[in-house]
């Protein structure tokens, strides 16, 4: 574990060693370890207490063996969370840009269709105006014909009702003045 820490760069100080052994075993190992390492000798726990500590460690949150210190692990975890947020934000921005591009494309298509319809209207306008003018002229001619026949009907009615002693030499119709 010390070598891995030195290689990865997070073990910068001198490691501390603990020798947990029975007194007779510690007497054998302590002189050999004391030559090279500063060693702290501790007696082993009672098996019942050791079982309790092992069970507590097994159910603890941080029960997985790890060579990376907790501050590095929390930094890596935070970096992962930040990357996930930035990717989600980037995806949201990309969706927004695609949506705006689709909207702008749609408005260009509708504008093109509107311009095409305006060109068709502009092409048909002279023909429409000529047709409207002809229709108005036909209506004027119909009105004149109906008025002409109305004048003849008035003339005939007057001739039928008029006593034979009276003679009409001229008859005129004037439009009412406003």
C-alpha positions in Angstrom: 0.0 0.0 0.0 2.9 2.3 0.8 4.5 1.7 -2.6 1.2 2.4 -4.4 0.9 5.6 -2.5 4.4 6.7 -3.3 3.9 5.8 -7.0 0.6 7.7 -7.3 2.1 10.7 -5.4 -0.3 10.9 -2.5 2.0 9.4 0.1 4.4 12.2 0.8 5.6 11.5 4.4 7.2 8.6 6.1 4.5 5.8 6.7 3.8 4.6 10.2 3.9 0.8 10.8 1.9 -1.1 13.4 2.8 -4.6 14.4 -0.3 -6.4 15.9 0.9 -9.7 17.3 1.0 -11.8 20.4 3.9 -10.9 22.8 6.0 -14.0 21.8 5.5 -13.3 18.0 6.1 -9.6 18.5 9.4 -10.4 20.2 10.6 -12.3 17.1 9.5 -9.7 14.5 10.2 -6.4 16.4 14.0 -6.6 16.2 13.9 -7.3 12.4 11.4 -4.5 11.7 13.0 -2.0 14.1 16.3 -2.0 12.0 14.5 -0.5 9.0 11.1 0.9 10.1 9.8 2.7 13.2 7.3 0.2 14.4 4.5 0.4 17.0 3.7 -2.9 18.7 0.2 -3.6 19.8 -1.3 -6.8 21.3 -4.1 -8.4 19.3 -7.8 -7.9 20.3 -9.8 -10.6 22.0 -11.6 -12.7 19.3 -15.1 -11.6 20.4 -14.1 -7.9 20.2 -12.3 -8.5 16.9 -15.4 -10.2 15.5 -17.6 -7.2 16.6 -15.1 -4.7 15.0 -15.0 -6.8 11.8 -18.9 -6.9 11.6 -19.1 -3.1 12.2 -16.5 -2.5 9.5 -18.4 -4.8 7.1 -21.7 -2.9 7.4 -20.1 0.6 7.4 -20.5 2.8 4.3 -16.9 2.8 3.4 -16.3 -0.9 3.5 -14.6 -1.4 0.2 -10.8 -1.5 0.2 -9.3 1.5 -1.5 -5.7 2.7 -2.1 -6.9 6.2 -3.0 -7.2 8.6 -0.1 -10.7 9.8 0.7 -10.0 13.4 -0.3 -8.8 12.3 -3.8 -11.9 10.0 -4.1 -14.2 12.9 -3.2 -12.5 15.2 -5.7 -12.8 12.5 -8.4 -16.4 12.0 -7.5 -17.1 15.7 -7.6 -15.3 15.9 -11.0 -17.5 13.2 -12.3 -20.7 14.9 -11.1 -19.5 18.2 -12.6 -18.8 16.5 -16.0 -22.3 14.9 -15.9 -23.9 18.3 -15.2 -21.9 20.0 -18.0 -22.7 17.2 -20.5 -26.4 17.5 -19.6 -26.2 21.3 -19.9 -24.4 20.9 -23.2 -27.1 18.5 -24.5 -29.7 21.0 -23.4 -28.0 23.8 -25.3 -27.6 21.6 -28.3 -31.3 20.8 -28.3 -32.1 24.5 -28.0 -29.9 25.3 -30.9 -31.4 22.5 -33.0 -34.9 23.8 -32.0 -34.1 27.3 -33.1 -32.6 26.1 -36.4 -35.8 24.1 -37.1 -37.9 27.2 -36.2 -35.9 29.4 -38.5 -36.0 26.9 -41.3 -39.8 26.6 -40.9 -40.2 30.4 -41.0 -38.1 30.6 -44.2 -40.3 27.9 -45.8 -43.5 29.8 -44.8 -41.9 33.1 -46.1 -41.1 31.4 -49.4 -44.6 30.1 -49.7 -46.0 33.5 -48.9 -43.8 35.2 -51.5 -44.9 32.6 -54.1 -48.5 33.4 -53.4 -47.9 37.1 -53.6 -46.3 36.6 -57.0 -49.3 34.6 -58.2 -51.6 37.4 -56.9 -49.5 40.0 -58.6 -49.7 38.0 -61.9 -53.5 37.7 -61.6 -54.2 41.3 -60.5 -54.4 42.9 -64.0 -56.7 40.1 -65.2 -58.9 40.5 -62.1 -59.1 44.3 -62.5 -60.1 43.9 -66.1 -62.7 41.4 -65.2 -64.1 43.6 -62.4 -64.2 46.6 -64.9 -66.1 44.5 -67.4 -68.5 43.3 -64.8 -69.1 46.9 -63.8 -69.7 47.9 -67.4 -72.1 45.0 -67.9 -74.0 46.1 -64.8 -74.2 49.7 -66.1 -75.5 48.4 -69.5 -78.1 46.3 -67.7 -79.2 49.2 -65.6 -79.5 51.4 -68.8 -81.6 48.7 -70.5 -83.9 48.3 -67.6 -84.2 52.1 -67.3 -84.9 52.3 -71.1 -87.6 49.7 -70.8 -88.9 51.4 -67.7 -89.1 54.7 -69.7 -91.0 53.0 -72.5 -93.4 51.4 -70.0 -94.0 54.8 -68.4 -94.6 56.3 -71.9 -97.1 53.5 -72.8 -98.9 53.9 -69.4 -99.2 57.6 -70.0 -100.4 57.1 -73.6 -103.0 54.6 -72.4 -104.4 56.8 -69.6 -104.1 60.1 -71.4 -107.3 61.4 -72.9 -107.3 61.6 -76.7 -107.6 65.4 -76.7 -104.1 65.7 -75.2 -100.9 65.2 -77.3 -97.4 64.6 -75.8 -94.8 66.1 -78.0 -91.7 65.4 -75.8 -90.9 63.5 -72.7 -87.7 63.9 -70.7 -86.2 62.2 -67.6 -83.7 63.9 -65.4 -81.7 62.2 -62.7 -82.5 63.5 -59.2 -80.0 66.1 -57.9 -78.6 65.7 -54.5 
